[in-house]
């Protein structure tokens, strides 16, 4: 039976650069979302934080987000709290994020980690379009095993995440993650291998010169991870840990390294 309270929520944001400063030129949203007043950055960019009046993602919910970063703009997207995907007796929830980064523009997309509750099922899709090599993009995506304090370690039904990134007309990165703990040894070899949290990072290139410094950051952190150089000089980083904050701190060091080399 469908959840009669499940709904589609939308958020659309467009940022442009005017006289060296980034401003929002178009914003629209539906309940339970709204947007806080932007936080200015020292370099003329802005941080934005969508806020949500809901307790989290429920069965039947659909979220549609869109971010457009105009030429020369510098935008950072944050979130107010961990993303909670609530228990679902049946059915699922979904999210689709569409991103466009124009020439000489920068987007940092770093929401708070996701917590899938027991019996939840969630499907996420992101499609990101970079105009050319001058379009810079940093993605941070962290997922936990669930609410360990409630003995909900990998107790969700399904978590899937698809990410497509194109530069111009060419596909430069594709990730298709699908976890179904009832069918997979989530803590076994080739999966989480005893860890409980995972971070996926993407750094648009060319930035292969950052590969060794990122390895140094991972070696100093209490986490396991790896760095992959992609065909066009972009980097993909995957990190495993036992706490969300641990991965956030490691990801922030990598992000600062990336920002300092733009």
C-alpha positions in Angstrom: 0.0 0.0 0.0 1.3 3.4 -0.9 2.0 5.9 1.8 -0.7 8.6 1.4 1.6 11.1 3.2 4.6 10.4 0.9 5.2 13.5 -1.2 7.5 15.0 -3.8 9.7 17.8 -2.5 11.7 20.1 -4.8 14.6 22.6 -4.4 16.2 24.5 -7.2 19.1 27.0 -6.8 21.0 29.1 -9.3 24.2 31.0 -8.5 25.9 33.6 -10.7 29.0 35.8 -10.4 28.5 39.6 -10.4 31.5 41.9 -10.0 33.6 39.2 -8.5 31.0 38.1 -6.0 28.7 35.1 -6.1 25.0 35.7 -5.6 21.8 33.7 -5.9 19.8 34.8 -8.9 17.0 32.2 -8.8 15.7 30.0 -5.9 12.6 27.9 -5.6 11.5 25.2 -3.1 8.5 23.3 -1.8 7.7 22.2 1.7 9.4 20.9 3.9 12.4 22.7 2.4 13.6 26.2 2.4 17.0 28.0 2.1 18.9 29.9 4.7 20.4 33.2 3.9 23.8 32.5 2.2 27.0 32.7 4.2 29.7 34.8 2.4 33.2 33.3 1.8 36.4 35.4 1.9 37.1 34.7 -1.8 33.7 36.2 -2.9 31.9 32.8 -3.0 29.0 31.8 -0.8 27.9 28.8 1.3 24.2 27.8 1.2 22.3 25.4 3.5 18.9 24.0 2.6 16.9 23.4 5.8 14.2 20.8 6.2 11.2 20.9 8.6 10.7 17.1 8.3 12.2 14.6 10.7 13.8 12.8 7.8 13.0 10.8 4.7 9.9 8.6 4.9 8.4 5.9 2.7 7.0 7.3 -0.5 9.0 10.5 -0.4 10.6 11.7 -3.6 13.2 14.5 -3.5 14.2 16.5 -6.6 17.1 18.9 -6.2 18.8 21.1 -8.8 21.9 23.3 -8.6 23.2 25.6 -11.3 26.6 27.4 -10.9 27.0 30.1 -13.5 30.3 31.1 -15.1 32.9 32.3 -12.5 30.7 31.6 -9.5 31.9 29.8 -6.4 29.2 27.9 -4.5 29.3 25.5 -1.5 26.3 23.4 -0.6 26.0 22.1 3.0 23.2 20.5 5.0 21.8 21.1 8.5 22.1 17.6 9.9 22.6 14.0 9.2 20.2 12.6 6.6 17.9 10.1 8.3 16.1 7.5 6.2 13.4 6.2 8.4 12.1 2.7 8.9 9.7 1.5 6.1 7.5 -1.5 6.5 7.4 -1.7 2.7 8.1 0.6 -0.3 11.0 3.0 -0.6 12.0 6.6 -1.0 14.1 8.3 -3.7 16.2 11.4 -4.5 17.4 12.9 -7.7 20.0 15.6 -7.9 20.9 17.5 -11.0 24.0 19.7 -11.1 25.4 22.0 -13.7 28.8 23.8 -13.3 29.6 26.3 -16.0 33.0 27.7 -17.2 35.4 28.8 -14.5 32.9 27.9 -11.8 33.4 26.0 -8.6 31.0 23.8 -6.7 31.6 22.0 -3.3 28.9 19.6 -2.6 29.4 18.3 1.0 26.1 17.3 2.8 26.1 15.6 6.2 26.3 11.8 6.3 23.4 9.5 5.6 21.9 7.2 8.2 19.7 4.4 6.8 17.4 3.1 9.6 16.4 -0.6 9.8 14.1 -1.8 7.0 14.6 1.4 5.0 15.0 1.4 1.2 16.4 4.4 -0.6 17.5 5.1 -4.1 19.7 8.1 -5.0 20.7 9.4 -8.4 23.1 12.3 -9.2 23.9 13.6 -12.6 26.5 16.2 -12.8 27.5 18.2 -15.9 30.8 20.1 -16.0 31.1 22.6 -18.9 34.9 22.0 -19.4 38.1 21.5 -17.5 37.8 24.9 -16.0 34.6 23.8 -14.2 35.7 22.5 -10.8 33.7 20.2 -8.6 34.2 18.5 -5.2 31.8 15.8 -4.1 31.6 14.4 -0.6 29.2 11.5 0.1 29.3 9.6 3.4 27.0 6.7 4.4 26.8 4.9 7.7 25.8 1.3 8.5 22.7 2.6 10.4 22.0 3.3 14.1 24.5 1.1 15.9 23.2 2.2 19.3 19.9 0.6 18.4 21.6 -2.6 17.1 20.8 -1.6 13.5 24.1 -2.4 11.9 23.5 -2.9 8.2 19.8 -3.6 9.0 18.4 -1.6 6.1 16.7 -3.3 3.1 18.4 -1.4 0.3 20.6 1.6 -0.3 21.5 2.4 -3.9 23.4 5.4 -5.3 24.1 6.2 -8.9 26.4 9.0 -9.9 27.1 10.2 -13.5 29.6 13.0 -14.2 30.2 14.4 -17.7 32.6 17.0 -18.9 31.3 18.6 -22.0 29.7 15.6 -23.8 32.0 13.0 -22.4 31.3 10.7 -19.4 34.3 11.0 -17.0 33.0 9.1 -14.0 30.2 6.7 -13.2 29.5 4.9 -9.9 26.7 2.4 -9.4 26.5 1.4 -5.7 23.7 -1.0 -4.5 23.7 -2.6 -1.1 21.2 -5.2 0.0 22.4 -6.5 3.3 20.1 -9.5 3.4 21.9 -10.7 0.2 25.4 -9.4 0.8 28.1 -10.0 3.4 28.4 -6.3 4.2 31.2 -6.7 6.7 33.1 -9.3 4.7 36.0 -9.3 2.3 35.5 -6.9 -0.6 32.7 -5.0 1.2 33.1 -3.0 4.4 35.6 -5.5 5.9 34.7 -4.7 9.6 34.2 -0.9 9.1 30.9 0.8 9.6 31.1 4.0 7.5 32.2 4.8 4.0 33.1 8.1 2.3 33.1 8.6 -1.5 34.9 11.7 -2.8 35.3 13.1 -6.3 37.8 15.8 -7.2 37.5 17.3 -10.7 40.9 17.7 -12.4 43.4 18.1 -13.6 44.6 17.3 -10.1 46.7 14.1 -10.3 49.5 16.0 -8.5 47.3 15.7 -5.4 47.3 11.9 -5.4 50.4 11.5 -3.2 49.4 14.2 -0.7 46.0 12.5 -0.4 47.7 9.2 0.3 49.7 11.0 3.1 46.4 12.3 4.6 44.9 8.8 4.5 47.9 7.2 6.2 47.7 9.8 9.0 44.0 9.1 9.6 42.6 6.2 11.6 40.9 5.0 8.4 41.5 2.8 5.4 41.2 4.3 1.9 42.4 4.6 -1.6 42.9 7.1 -4.4 42.2 6.4 -8.1 43.4 8.7 -10.9 40.9 8.8 -13.7 41.6 9.1 -17.4 41.2 12.9 -17.6 43.2 13.7 -14.4 40.2 13.6 -12.0 40.5 11.8 -8.7 38.1 9.4 -7.0 38.7 8.7 -3.3 37.1 6.0 -1.1 37.6 5.9 2.7 36.4 3.4 5.3 36.1 4.2 9.0 34.2 3.6 12.2 32.8 7.1 12.9 31.1 9.6 10.6 33.1 12.5 12.2 36.3 10.7 11.5 35.6 10.5 7.8 34.3 14.1 7.8 37.6 15.3 9.3 39.6 13.4 6.8 37.5 14.6 3.9 37.8 18.2 5.0 41.6 17.9 4.9 41.4 16.6 1.4 39.0 19.3 0.4 41.3 22.0 1.8 44.2 20.5 -0.1 42.0 20.6 -3.3 40.9 24.2 -2.6 44.5 25.4 -2.1 45.5 24.0 -5.4 42.7 25.5 -7.5 
